């Protein structure tokens, strides 16, 4: 079952969303559990990490969708966020909260089904994506979505994750090869970055979870190209 939260303050769009769900469930042979919130404040104050996907209206009276998304990201780094908006320009800053996509009102069934397909695909890849490493005489699985970045200190590689640091003995080049098809990219010789968590670039450094990781000159253009594509939604 896919657990979805809809945050929308206009009844007409809530009704439209509810009307499209049964058609989607039947065509995809899947089951959806829907919870509706009427404002950003409501979902933030009652938030639990039980949702897989949040469809979030950007313009609301009490707390707008972008503010709500920032608050949600402090509590949940993995939930998939899709913005709903009247104007495309309001969704441009979605990369700041790692939003997957946006839908423009009024939402057609075709657009709804395409966005929901993409969101569910992201969830399934996320749930399946791990890297196995040798750690303290045993094999440890690390969820890729939990990794902020990997730091190389000689033969010791440090995985900076949402649950703390994990130090292993390995080669950065070998780890990079294993993660080549994922959303990881070298900012310099010493850092392998999860593009999902890059919140910006400043003074030659990429910003991740309070850390400033230097982007080397010879990697800068390629790194920025990859980051731009990721933030534009071309990488998944």
Rosetta blueprint (number, residue, H / E / L):
1 X L
2 X E
3 X E
4 X E
5 X E
6 X E
7 X E
8 X L
9 X L
10 X L
11 X H
12 X H
13 X H
14 X H
15 X H
16 X H
17 X H
18 X H
19 X H
20 X H
21 X H
22 X H
23 X H
24 X H
25 X H
26 X H
27 X H
28 X H
29 X L
30 X L
31 X L
32 X E
33 X E
34 X E
35 X E
36 X E
37 X E
38 X L
39 X L
40 X H
41 X H
42 X H
43 X H
44 X H
45 X H
46 X L
47 X L
48 X L
49 X L
50 X L
51 X L
52 X L
53 X E
54 X E
55 X E
56 X E
57 X E
58 X L
59 X L
60 X L
61 X L
62 X L
63 X L
64 X L
65 X H
66 X H
67 X H
68 X H
69 X H
70 X H
71 X H
72 X H
73 X H
74 X H
75 X H
76 X L
77 X L
78 X L
79 X L
80 X E
81 X E
82 X E
83 X E
84 X E
85 X E
86 X L
87 X L
88 X H
89 X H
90 X H
91 X H
92 X H
93 X H
94 X H
95 X H
96 X H
97 X H
98 X L
99 X L
100 X L
101 X E
102 X E
103 X E
104 X E
105 X L
106 X L
107 X L
108 X L
109 X H
110 X H
111 X H
112 X H
113 X H
114 X H
115 X H
116 X H
117 X H
118 X H
119 X H
120 X H
121 X H
122 X H
123 X H
124 X H
125 X H
126 X H
127 X H
128 X H
129 X L
130 X E
131 X E
132 X E
133 X E
134 X E
135 X E
136 X L
137 X L
138 X E
139 X E
140 X E
141 X E
142 X E
143 X E
144 X H
145 X H
146 X H
147 X E
148 X E
149 X E
150 X E
151 X E
152 X E
153 X E
154 X L
155 X L
156 X E
157 X E
158 X E
159 X E
160 X E
161 X E
162 X L
163 X L
164 X E
165 X E
166 X E
167 X E
168 X E
169 X E
170 X L
171 X L
172 X H
173 X H
174 X H
175 X H
176 X H
177 X H
178 X H
179 X L
180 X L
181 X L
182 X L
183 X L
184 X E
185 X E
186 X E
187 X E
188 X E
189 X L
190 X L
191 X E
192 X E
193 X E
194 X E
195 X H
196 X H
197 X H
198 X E
199 X E
200 X E
201 X E
202 X E
203 X L
204 X L
205 X E
206 X E
207 X E
208 X E
209 X L
210 X L
211 X E
212 X E
213 X E
214 X E
215 X L
216 X L
217 X H
218 X H
219 X H
220 X H
221 X H
222 X H
223 X H
224 X H
225 X H
226 X H
227 X H
228 X H
229 X H
230 X H
231 X H
232 X L
233 X L
234 X L
235 X L
236 X L
